[in-house]
Amino acid sequence: MLPPVRPAVGGQVSIVPYLRYGHLIVLIDGTVFLWGGCNDTEAACNVLYAFDVNTHKWSTPQVSGTVLGDWNKPSACVLGKIIYILGGI
């Protein structure tokens, strides 16, 4: 079993994505982006998470344009600094 998420300094709870499968992960310039997927207790997720490999901190970056709905099992590729999401259900 994983240890519980502890509050960060100052009492603010860290932004940590829930356990999931059927998600996509890509790496761009030292940042791991996580999107989509679901688990057995939560619905599919459309929140974009970013993990900085240098600071080991999660964040939810601002996105613009059309926000995709909840998706499970998408694929992705990266061209430059753009993430292209393909397929999924």
N, C-alpha and C positions, 0 to 999 in steps of 0.2 A: 504494500500500500504506500502511496506517495504521502509525504508529510503535508500538513495543512499549509495554506498560504498565510504568511504572517503579515501584519500591517507594516508598511514602510515607515521610515523615520517621519515623525510629525503626525502619525496616526492615519495617514492616507493609505488606503488599500491599494496594492499594486494592481496594474492592469495585466491580467494573465488570462489567456484564452482557455476555455474549458476543454477537457479531454475530448478528442474527436477522431473520426476516420472519414475517408472520402473527401479530404481537403486537398488544397494545392499549396505548395511552398516553392518560392523562388528566392534567389539571392541576388541582390543588386548592391554593389559598392559597400559591402560590409553590413548590410541590413537584410535580414531574412523576413520576407513577407508571407503571411499565412492568411488564406481566405477560403471560405466555404466549408463544407463538411458538416457532419452531425454526429450525435452519439445516441445511445439507447434511451436517454431521458430528456434530451434537449432537441428542439426542432433544428432543421438546417439553419446555418448561420450566414448572414451576408455582411458581417463586420470584417473590415480589413485590419489585421494586426501587423505590427512591425517589431522585430527584435533586433536590437543593436548588438552585434557580436563583440564590440569593444567594451561597452558599459554593462552588458548583460541585463538590459532593461527593455520591457515591453512598452509599446505605445499604440494608440489608434490614430493613425495619420488622417488628416483632413483629405477628403476626396472631392472631386468636382465632376461635373457631367452627369450622365445617367447612372444612377446607382442600381446595380443589378439586384434582383430578388434573391431569396434564399436558394442556394444551389448545393448539390451534393455530387461528388465524383467529377469535378471539372478537370480539365487539363490546362496547362499553361506553357507559354514560352516567353522568353524575354528577348527583345531586340533593342539594344541601347539601354535606355532606362524606362522603356515602356513594357508593361506586362500585357500580353494578349491572352485572354481566357477563351478556351475552346471547349465546346461540348458540355457535358454535365446534364443532370436531371433535376 
